[in-house]
Amino acid sequence: MVASVSKAYFGVIVGTKRIQALDINIEKLKKTYQDTKAMNQQGFAEQLDVQRLEVSLNNLEVEKKNAENLFLVTMYLLKFQMGMPIDANLSLVDSLPSQFPAPVIETVDYKKKG
């Protein structure tokens, strides 16, 4: 029981972070798309580049919608695992960085021989 609740809780936290990351990526890509479209209108960028960015933007928006749907399902699963009514309000206070330490990235000195 505890493991099931923990897994569902983790899924909700990860889903929240995923949606936030997609929002940031969508905003950045929108800016790039608008800039490239303006450059294309002035003759400094290819139409193909504009079209590729538009497709990428559409793909990200679909991915966000899928992530939001998955988030809702995961939230329902968490409520079910906890024995809560599905229509009850539930807000989580933890976030991923507080639960998991930042990854340690090792650096290798490639100039050093041996």
ABEGO torsion letter per residue (X at the ends): XAAAAAAAAAAAAAAAAAAAAAAAAAAAAAAAAAAAAAAAAAGABBAAAAAAAAAAAAAAAAAAAAAAAAAAAAAAAAAAAAGBBAABBBBBABBAAAABBBBBBBBBBAABBX
